Amino acid sequence: LPVLYALICFAGLILNGLAAWIFFQVPSNSGMVVYLKNMVVADFLMLFSFPWRVANDLGLGGWYLRLVVCRYTAVLFYLGMYTGIIFMSLISLERYVKIVQSSSCSPGTCSLRAYTFLQQVNVARCLMILSWAVMLLCMLPNTLLTNKPAAEGCSCMDLKSELGRRWHDISVHSVVAIFWVTLVFMSFCYSSIAWQVYSSYRRVRRGSSNASRKSNQSIFSLLAVFFVCFVPYHVCRIPYTLSQRFNTSLSTQTQFNLFQAKEATLLMASFNVCLDPLVYFLMCRTFRELLLHKLSAAEPNNGIASVTKRLSTSNFPDMKGESCVVNDKMLPFATLYIIIFLIGMAGSLVALWAFIHSRNSKKCINVYLINLLTSDFLLTLALPFKIAKDFGVESQRLTIFHCQVSSPLLYINMYASIIFLAFVSVQRYFQITQSSKLFRLQEVGFALVMSAVVWLLVLFINVPNMAIPIKDKISNSTLITCKDLKQDVGKHWHTLSVFLGMAIFLNASVAVLMSNGLVLKQFWGKRGGDPEEHASAHQATVNIAMVTVAYVVCFVPYHAVRMPYTFTQNEIITDCGLRKHLFLAKESTLLMAILNLCFDPVLYFFICPSFR
């Protein structure tokens, strides 16, 4: 947990620092902006508490630090979290009144007066002050009533007076009630907004489909963030609070399980500080436009200034000379990539820590796993540029960098991961068969040589995609894709690299499926006999089956689509509708392939006893 909290703190400081920098330049001329700025402040309160929690969980500072955490920083954390939840509900109210009520009310009615009243900035500021006052009134007594002397091994409840424990129960039940009321209220508001937008689109049915789609994406993204982060924690919160009472009838095991559930779901709630900047981007057009303007402000106007016309579309000429416009602003995918990036980075850091402390790190299978971890780290580093592109950041430099550096880097490490997964599966089979004929293939020296060969192979295939120069000039009418940047030799090498990548995948898949199939066959033969051996064989069978299923789910769909999509890039497939479907299929299956970043740490746990 300390590692994950440190990672969330680091990512949250970067994202919220960027949000604060943007909001500092946005005037508070609407209730929406007022609420969003206060959400940034609430997130910074939560972020301020993370270093103290990390230090305390690592056992630093002794009882004095424990006292600081219980009395001050934990209170700041909950103050920031619940104030942010209240501002989310106020944002939903502002959106509901603006979109639903304003469209259904006539001049002079109460609804119109309410709409005008709630849209005033001064009213928003009064609601902001009231929100902070209510939460301070609820939370500050927990600081004042945590007044018992601290000692080694004491919990936060041990530091509270009798009145402090009662107030703690009252405040917990109050904020949990606030949360559930907020959840119902937000669900009602955003459901009404989605229905209003859909109804308006059905009435007009021209030029509004894109706006309707974007509005619904924003609504569902916000609700998804709220549900994923906060609902699990508040399901656990009341049972855990009841288990903290001295006269509880719950068993020690039940109390421990509730504590573990509370800690896991609290981590998910803390993750909200990384997702709130996404809310700002989706809900505030001024914030979004200013952010995109800042990211593209340093564009040069000479050279190939015409390279980036719009990132929101990709242009394919069809056989009639007309344009086939494919939408490549993949906002929902960018949201999912952010989640994969953070989870993958956290899992890789935990895996790195485990391998550093492993006593058997020089085993053959561990060599392959460490190389797999290295490829995962490098692939993770390429994701922020993919995320920026999918968000529609209009930057010439970003486009060129993504096409020439981050995209090839992504494929280098994806195919390195596939090959090392194949080596891990084969090595697993060698370990189980224990054949003396295969002993030389299980030596660490052989694993090191094969790892070097793998890296040289994937670099040889993909580095030319980085090194071959791009075009000097591109027509102003071109809506840019990576293919349009390449010269003819670059296009030919790109096609060749796709075919070679497909060959690598097919060979690796044969190795994975055959090795895991033979291992499963051996374990299946041990299903009788000694019960303990049977249980061990059954668990190993489940582990191998899960690893195989994860490999198939992640990589097979993408490679089923990759070749047909390449045909659209080479204009072998010219039907516009089919091109659009293949592009969407390629993006969807690529997301599934990148999802492997989250599964690999689980693979280390199942496959490597020293890691486990």
Secondary structure, 3 states (H helix, E strand, C coil): CHHHHHHHHHHHHHHHHHHHHHHCCCCCCCHHHHHHHHHHHHHHHHHHHHHHHHHHHCCCCHHHHHHHHHHHHHHHHHHHHHHHHHHHHHHHHHHHHHHHHHHHCCCCCHHHHHHHHHCCHHHHHHHHHHHHHHHHHHHHHHHHCCCCCCCCCCCCHHHCCHHHHHHHHHHHHHHHHHHHHHHHHHHHHHHHHHHHHHHHHHHHCCCCHHHHHHHHHHHHHHHHHHHHHHHHHHHHHHHHHHHCCCCCCCCHHHHHHHHHHHHHHHHHHHCHHHHHHHHHHHHCHHHHHHHHHHHCCCCCCCCCCCCCCCCCEEEEECCCCCEEEEECCCHHHHHHHHHHHHHHHHHHHHHHHHHHCCCCCCCHHHHHHHHHHHHHHHHHHHHHHHHHHHCCCCCHHHHHHHHHHHHHHHHHHHHHHHHHHHHHHHHHHHHHHCCHHHHHHHCHHHHHHHHHHHHHHHHHHHHHHHHCCECCCCCCCCCCCHHHHECHHHHHHHHHHHHHHHHHHHHHHHHHHHHHHHHHHHHHCCCCCCHHHHHHHHHHHHHHHHHHHHHHHHHHHHHHHHHHHHHHHCCCCCCHHHHHHHHHHHHHHHHHHHCHHHHHHHHHHHHCCCCC
